[in-house]
Amino acid sequence: MEIEELFGLPAHPLLVHAAVVLLPLAALGTVMVAAIPKARRSYAPLVLIVAIAALVSVGLAQGSGEEFEDQVVETELTEEHTDQGETVLPWAIAVAVVAGAVAGAAAFRRRVPKVSAGALTAGLVLAAVVASAGATWTVIDVGHSGAEATWDDLPAPEDAGHES
């Protein structure tokens, strides 16, 4: 999905902030509800909703970034950011899938009682940590490259207002 503008402003800088907040939040929540079985019943559905919202926001940010790319001067930094931006969606999908697995853990245990609660928790925690670490690192890395692409070419501020 490609969105070019929101409220008369380029959409990408606005939409990307939703992804930057929601994906690490969903990642952290997924690890927590995977690791704390007592929290799953109450919080796993909420974490799954946040993970789905994060997935949608990543898709929107990526689509708006593709539109925005046509409006900015292409530099090595913008090209690098564009390439890196494509790596976030698979991690967002992974977090959403693991959040779904955590939310469905109780139903799975009822259907497959041979699986011990400890083994199920260990598997969920491992999957949650891997998906969450990958998602969080990727968001940080892509965000950093976007900031560099945006702010790198700005002229250094002159000594405005400072007298020697």
N, C-alpha and C positions, 0 to 999 in steps of 0.2 A: 504494500500500500504506500503510495507516494503522496505526501502532503507538502505543498510548497510554502504556504503562509498560514500563520495564526495571528489574528488580531493585527494584521498589517505588517507583521514582522516575519523574518525567515523562520520557518517552523523548526528546523533542525536544532538550533541552539536552545530552544524552549523544550522540545520533546526529549532531547538527550538527558535533561536533568531528571526526568521521571525514571528513565532507565538506570541512571547512576544511583538513584536513591532506592528504587524498588528491587533491583536485582540483588545487591548485597543484603538488603533487609530480608528478602525471601531466602537467600542462602543461609544467613544466620538463623532465621526461624526454622528452616528445614533441619539444620544440624541439631538445634535445641530439641525439637519435637521428636527427632529420631533417637536422640540420646536419653531422653526422659520419657519413658513409656507412660507415666501418669499424666503427662502434659498432652499426649496425643489426642485423647478424646475431645478435650476442650479446644485445643489450639491448632491441631493439624488441618482442620478445614479452613481456618482463617489463613494459615500459612500457604495452603494450596491456592486460595484466592489471590493472595499477594504474589505468589509465583506466576500465576496466569496473567495477572496485571503486568508484572515485570516482563513476561514474554511478549505481550502485546506492545508494551512501551518500547522494547528493544526493536521489534519489527517496525514500529512507526518511526523510531529514530533512524533506523537503517534506511527506510524508504525516503524519509525527508532528507537524509544525508546525500542520497543519490541525486535528488533534485537540487540540493544546495551546491553540490559539486559543480554543476553547470554554471553557477553564478559567481564562483570565486576564481581567483587566479590560480592556475595549477602550478604547484611547486613540488619539490621533492617531499616536503613535509606533508602537504595535503594529500599527495598520492599515497604516502606511507600510512597516513591516518585512514584513508579510504580502504586500503587493503586490510588494515587491522580491524576496521569496523565490521568487516564481514565475519570475523571470528567470534563475535559475541553471541550471535543467535544460537549456534549449537550448544553453548554453555547454558544459555537461558532455557533452552529446551530440556537439557539435562536436569537442571534444578527443578523445573516444573514436573518432569517425569518422576524424579525422586520424591518430591513433595507429594505427588499423587500416590506413590507407593507407601509412603509413611502414613498418609491419610487412610489408605486401604489396608493397613497392616492388621487391624483387628479382624476385619472380614476374612483376610487371608488365613489368619490363625484359626478361625472357626472352621474354614473349609479344609485346611491341611493341618490337623492337630499334631501330626508327627514332628513338625518343625518346632523346636524349643523356642521359648520366648527369648532366651539369651542369644541364640543363634540368629533369630530374626532381628533383634535389636542391633547386634554386631554388624550384620549385613547392611542394615539401613544406615547405621552410623558411618560405615565405610563409604557407601555410595554417596551419602550426604556430604561428607567431608571432601571427597574427590570432586564432586560436581560444584560444591560451594567454593572451594579454593580456586578451581579453574575459572569459575564465573567471576569471582571477586577480583582475582589477579587480572583477568582479561579486561574487565571494566576499567580498572585503574590504569592499565597500560594503554588502552585505546583512548581513555580520557586525557591522559598525559600527552599523547601524540596529537590529539585534537587541540589541546591548549597550546602546545608548541607551534602547531600550524597556524593558529589564530594570532598568537601574540609575538611570534619570533621576529617578524619584519617591522614591528612598530619602532619608530625612532625613539631613541633614549630621551627622556624628559630633560629639557634644559633647566638650568638653575632658576626656574621661574619663581619669583617672589623671594629668592634668597640673595641677600646682598652680602658681599664680602667685606 
